[in-house]
Amino acid sequence: MTTPDLLGFPSTGSGARSLTGATGVPTTAAPASDTGSPVPPPASTPSPDATGASSPGATSPGAGMTGRQVSQQPSFSPELARRDVPILHRTVNGKPLVWLDNGATTQKPRQVIEAVSGFYGAGNSNIHRGAHTMAREATEAYEGGRTAVAQFLGAGSPDEIVFTRGTTEAINLVAQSWGRANLGPGDDILVPVLEHHSNIVPWQMVAKETRARVVPIPLRPDGQIDLDAYADRLSMRTRLVALSQASNVLGTVPPVREMTALAHRYRATVLVDGAQAVAHFPVDVQDLDADFYVFSGHKLFAPTGIGALYAKPEILEAMAPWQGGGNMIESVSFDRTDFAPVPHRLEAGTGHIAGVVGLLAAVNWLTGFDRPAVAAYETGLLDYAQQAMATVPGLELLGSAPDRIAVLTFTLAGHDPARIADWLDRDGIAVRAGHHCAQPALAHYGVQSAARASLALYNTPEEVDQLVESLQRLQKSG
């Protein structure tokens, strides 16, 4: 996929050179050695055979592990990503950082950091209404980000993209704008049990206002959505189905396309939460036929405080503003206010302009890799991690759906999840502990909290080994 060049600004970093694009706006380019284009993997990286399996006789990565070798695709190695992410080279408690908390937030490549710094250092301006040069440059960068997000999601037009603070705000926007206008007494909102609280609570709030009801869809023992129960609960009363494309706590990847098609037979609208999906595999909202699709930038190697809502144009056009103020109007008097066309009428106030600049840089960075090869690498890493963690006495992984992203939520006999996270932190290993804003999903397994290691394209088998070795020492410590 081709995304627009970063309409950025001279970087304040020492490693970048300034270019001038076709628009005349200065842009930032990385040194040639750090562009993210494929390079030969490090000498220690094993080479897969044509099927993706490890070569005969290959040894398992890391000390003491005997699990299956993780496949390395010729066009991708985690080192390609790691070299761009400065924070991965720091230490924590005197140990090299092992960042396994990607489900909470991903780390940022220097291309994103420099883009945001460059904007504030050389291009900071408000957008849309300014006549001066910097206002035009900032507007081009902001709208260039909208175009990039539309292409990234496979949307038909940039006008189908609304910038928000993230997934949570996007879902609340849909609930308060579309939901208030379209939900009423007796209507059903179907929500799978595996959902994040951000895809449950807003629907409970609007259901209370409109006298609709939220109907949970149960899970099967392996963490998959019970599709028979889903089909049974669908009816002409169903107005909305809200589901994640990937679970933040179980890693489950539901058959969203098929579930959407079934919902549409009942004329139900479908919202897809893509917060955990967009960093792991390509998304095509038109192929999914999603009516709404939402995600957060900070789960996509971009800054916090920026995200996006996609909606089909006919649905977006009918949505009333949720918030009022500047930027979302055409004219205002005390007699009447005329609103701006979509998407701007749903973006009240000054947006997170630097966040959009960073989001554009993150999209360009991620799509610079061979994404099918990245997905294959992550699948192999997940498989390796599951086998490795099975060697830890008393460790139980939650969820075993066949289609999953690289999320490993677990309990360890005799140890509270917070204690596990604290122990691992002493070894420089960052994992998440708690309910993960997915209490119904954990309750399905009879627990209130758990530890979670969530992997990304820059994680390595050696880091998995460090996690497993630390957990084994924790068990031995009593």
Residue pairs with C-beta under 8 A, 6 or more apart in sequence:
1 151
1 152
1 282
1 367
2 151
3 147
3 148
3 151
3 152
3 360
3 363
3 364
3 367
4 144
4 147
4 148
4 360
5 21
5 27
5 144
5 364
6 27
6 28
6 115
6 141
6 144
6 357
6 360
6 361
6 364
7 21
7 23
7 25
7 27
7 137
7 140
7 141
7 144
7 360
8 25
8 26
8 27
8 28
8 115
8 118
8 119
8 123
8 141
8 357
8 361
9 25
9 26
9 27
9 28
9 118
9 119
9 121
9 122
9 123
9 137
10 16
10 18
10 26
10 28
10 118
10 121
10 122
11 18
11 28
11 114
11 115
11 117
11 118
11 121
12 114
12 117
12 118
12 121
12 122
13 110
13 113
13 114
13 117
15 30
15 31
15 34
15 110
16 28
16 29
16 30
16 31
16 114
16 118
17 29
17 31
18 26
18 27
18 28
18 29
19 26
19 27
19 28
19 29
20 26
20 27
21 27
23 140
25 137
25 140
25 141
26 122
28 111
28 114
28 115
28 118
30 36
30 110
30 111
34 83
34 84
34 110
35 368
36 80
36 81
36 84
36 111
36 365
36 368
36 369
37 368
38 74
38 75
38 76
38 80
38 370
39 80
41 47
41 72
41 77
41 79
42 77
42 79
45 72
45 77
45 79
46 54
46 55
46 58
46 59
46 61
46 69
46 70
46 72
47 55
47 72
47 74
48 54
48 55
48 71
48 72
48 73
48 74
49 55
49 56
52 71
52 73
52 376
52 380
53 69
53 71
54 68
54 69
54 70
54 71
55 69
58 69
59 69
60 66
60 67
60 68
60 69
60 461
61 69
61 70
61 460
61 461
61 462
61 465
62 461
62 462
62 464
62 465
62 466
63 465
63 469
64 465
64 469
65 388
65 391
65 461
65 465
65 468
67 384
67 387
67 388
68 383
68 384
68 387
69 384
70 377
70 380
70 381
70 383
70 384
70 461
71 376
71 377
71 380
72 377
72 380
73 370
73 373
73 374
73 376
73 377
74 373
75 370
75 373
76 369
76 370
76 373
76 374
76 376
76 377
76 457
77 377
78 377
78 457
78 458
78 459
78 460
80 369
81 109
81 369
81 457
81 458
82 88
82 458
82 460
84 109
84 110
84 111
84 365
85 107
85 108
85 109
85 110
85 458
86 110
86 113
87 97
87 99
87 107
87 108
88 97
88 99
88 107
88 458
89 96
89 97
90 97
91 97
91 428
92 425
92 428
92 430
93 425
93 426
93 427
93 428
94 428
95 426
95 427
95 428
95 429
96 428
97 428
97 430
98 427
98 428
98 429
98 430
98 463
98 466
98 467
99 107
99 430
99 456
99 458
99 459
100 429
100 430
100 431
100 453
100 454
100 455
100 459
100 463
100 467
101 430
101 431
101 432
101 452
101 453
101 454
102 279
102 299
102 454
102 455
102 456
102 459
103 248
103 249
103 276
103 299
103 407
103 432
103 436
103 452
103 454
104 432
104 454
105 298
105 299
105 304
106 279
106 298
106 299
106 300
106 301
106 456
107 301
107 456
107 458
108 301
108 302
108 303
108 358
108 362
109 301
109 361
109 362
109 365
111 361
111 362
111 364
111 365
112 301
112 302
112 303
112 358
112 361
112 362
112 365
114 361
115 357
115 358
115 360
115 361
116 303
116 354
116 355
116 357
116 358
116 361
118 357
119 138
119 141
119 353
119 354
119 357
120 354
123 134
123 137
123 138
123 141
124 134
124 138
124 354
125 132
125 134
125 135
125 137
125 138
126 135
126 138
126 350
126 353
127 135
127 138
127 139
127 142
127 350
127 351
127 353
128 135
128 139
128 327
128 344
129 135
130 136
130 138
130 139
138 353
141 353
141 356
141 357
141 360
142 351
142 353
142 356
142 357
143 158
144 360
145 163
145 356
145 357
145 359
145 360
146 158
146 161
146 163
146 343
146 356
147 158
148 359
148 360
148 363
148 364
149 155
149 158
149 161
149 308
149 359
149 363
150 156
150 157
150 158
150 160
150 161
150 310
152 278
152 283
152 363
152 367
153 161
153 283
153 284
153 285
153 293
153 308
153 310
154 283
154 284
154 285
154 286
154 287
155 161
155 285
155 286
155 310
156 286
156 313
157 313
159 313
159 316
159 341
159 342
159 343
160 310
160 311
160 312
160 313
160 316
160 343
161 308
161 309
161 310
161 343
162 170
162 173
162 308
162 309
162 310
162 311
162 316
162 342
162 343
162 346
162 347
163 306
163 307
163 308
163 343
163 347
163 351
163 352
163 356
164 170
164 173
164 294
164 306
164 307
164 308
164 309
165 305
165 306
165 307
165 352
166 275
166 296
166 297
166 298
166 304
166 305
166 306
166 307
167 196
167 198
167 273
167 274
167 275
167 294
167 295
167 296
167 299
167 307
168 198
168 202
168 296
169 307
170 292
170 294
170 295
170 307
170 308
170 309
171 198
171 199
171 202
171 242
171 271
171 273
171 294
172 202
172 322
173 309
173 322
173 346
174 202
174 271
174 292
174 294
174 309
174 311
175 202
175 203
175 205
175 206
176 202
176 206
176 322
177 319
177 320
177 321
177 322
177 346
178 269
178 292
178 315
178 318
178 319
179 203
179 206
179 210
179 240
180 206
180 209
180 210
181 318
181 319
181 320
182 239
182 240
182 269
183 189
183 206
183 207
183 210
183 212
183 239
183 240
184 210
184 211
184 212
185 210
185 211
185 212
186 211
186 212
186 213
186 237
187 210
187 212
187 213
187 237
187 238
187 239
187 240
188 212
188 213
188 215
188 233
188 235
188 237
188 238
188 239
188 240
189 203
189 207
189 212
189 213
189 214
189 215
189 238
189 239
189 240
189 241
189 242
190 215
190 217
190 230
190 233
190 234
190 238
190 240
190 241
190 242
190 263
190 268
191 199
191 200
191 203
191 214
191 215
191 216
191 217
191 241
191 242
191 243
192 216
192 217
192 219
192 225
192 230
192 243
192 244
192 254
193 216
193 217
193 218
193 219
193 440
193 441
193 444
194 219
194 223
194 225
194 244
194 247
194 249
194 250
194 252
194 254
194 438
194 440
194 441
194 444
195 242
195 243
195 244
195 247
195 273
195 438
195 440
195 441
196 244
196 248
196 249
196 273
196 275
196 437
196 438
197 437
197 438
197 439
198 273
198 275
198 437
199 242
199 243
199 244
199 271
199 273
200 214
200 440
203 214
203 240
203 242
204 214
206 212
207 213
207 214
212 239
215 233
216 440
217 225
217 226
217 229
217 230
217 233
217 243
218 226
218 229
218 444
219 225
219 226
219 441
219 444
220 226
222 399
222 400
222 401
222 402
223 247
223 250
223 251
223 252
223 398
223 399
223 400
223 401
223 441
223 444
224 252
224 254
224 401
224 402
225 243
225 252
225 254
225 259
227 255
227 259
230 259
230 262
231 262
234 241
234 262
234 263
234 265
234 266
234 268
235 266
236 266
236 267
238 263
238 266
238 268
239 268
239 269
240 268
240 269
240 270
240 271
241 259
241 260
241 263
241 268
241 269
241 270
241 271
242 270
242 271
242 273
243 254
243 256
243 259
243 270
243 271
243 272
243 273
244 254
244 272
244 273
244 274
244 275
244 276
244 277
245 253
245 254
245 256
245 272
245 273
245 274
245 276
245 277
245 283
246 252
246 253
246 274
246 276
246 277
246 280
246 404
246 405
246 407
247 253
247 276
247 399
247 407
247 438
247 441
248 275
248 276
248 407
248 436
248 437
248 438
248 454
249 398
249 399
249 407
249 409
249 436
249 438
249 441
249 442
249 450
249 452
250 398
250 399
250 401
250 404
250 407
250 409
250 441
251 382
251 399
251 401
251 404
251 405
251 406
251 407
251 408
251 409
252 399
252 401
252 403
252 404
253 277
253 401
253 403
253 404
253 405
254 403
255 403
256 272
256 288
256 290
257 287
257 288
257 289
259 270
260 270
260 272
260 288
260 289
260 290
261 289
263 269
263 270
264 270
264 289
269 291
269 292
269 315
270 289
270 290
270 291
270 292
271 290
271 291
271 292
271 293
271 294
272 285
272 288
272 290
272 292
272 293
272 294
273 294
273 295
274 283
274 293
274 294
274 295
275 294
275 295
275 296
275 299
276 299
276 405
276 407
277 283
277 295
277 405
278 295
278 299
278 300
279 299
279 300
279 301
279 366
279 456
279 457
280 375
280 378
280 405
280 406
281 371
281 375
281 405
282 371
282 372
282 375
283 293
285 293
285 310
290 310
291 311
291 312
291 315
292 309
292 310
292 311
292 312
292 315
293 309
293 310
293 311
294 307
294 308
294 309
294 310
295 307
295 308
296 306
296 307
297 303
297 304
297 305
297 306
297 307
297 308
297 355
297 358
297 359
297 362
298 304
298 305
298 306
300 359
300 362
300 363
300 366
301 362
301 365
301 366
302 355
302 358
302 359
302 361
302 362
302 363
303 352
303 354
303 355
303 358
303 359
304 355
305 352
305 355
306 352
306 355
306 356
306 358
306 359
308 359
309 346
311 319
313 342
316 342
316 343
316 346
317 342
319 342
319 346
321 328
321 339
321 345
321 346
321 348
322 346
322 348
323 348
323 349
324 337
324 348
325 348
325 349
326 348
326 349
326 350
327 340
327 344
327 347
327 348
327 349
327 350
327 351
328 339
328 340
328 344
328 345
328 346
328 347
328 348
328 349
329 337
329 338
329 339
329 340
329 345
330 338
330 339
330 340
331 337
331 338
332 338
339 345
369 457
374 457
377 457
378 405
378 406
378 455
378 456
378 457
379 406
381 406
381 455
381 459
381 460
381 461
381 464
382 404
382 405
382 406
382 408
382 455
384 461
384 464
385 406
385 408
385 453
385 455
385 464
385 467
386 397
386 408
388 464
388 465
388 467
388 468
389 395
389 397
389 408
389 410
389 467
389 468
389 471
390 397
391 468
391 472
392 412
392 468
392 471
392 472
392 475
393 413
393 472
393 475
394 412
394 413
394 414
394 475
395 410
395 411
395 412
395 413
395 471
396 410
396 411
396 412
396 413
397 408
397 409
397 410
398 409
398 410
398 411
398 442
398 445
398 447
398 450
399 409
406 454
406 455
406 456
406 459
407 452
407 453
407 454
407 455
408 452
408 453
408 454
408 455
409 436
409 450
409 451
409 452
410 450
410 451
410 452
410 453
411 417
411 447
411 450
411 451
412 420
412 451
412 471
412 474
412 475
414 475
415 423
415 474
416 449
417 433
417 434
417 449
417 450
417 451
418 433
418 434
418 449
420 431
420 433
420 451
420 471
420 474
421 431
421 432
421 433
421 451
423 470
423 474
424 430
424 431
424 467
424 470
424 471
424 474
427 466
427 470
429 463
429 466
429 467
429 470
431 451
431 452
431 453
431 467
432 451
432 452
432 454
433 449
433 450
433 451
433 452
434 449
435 442
435 448
435 449
436 442
436 450
436 452
439 448
442 448
442 449
442 450
453 467
455 464
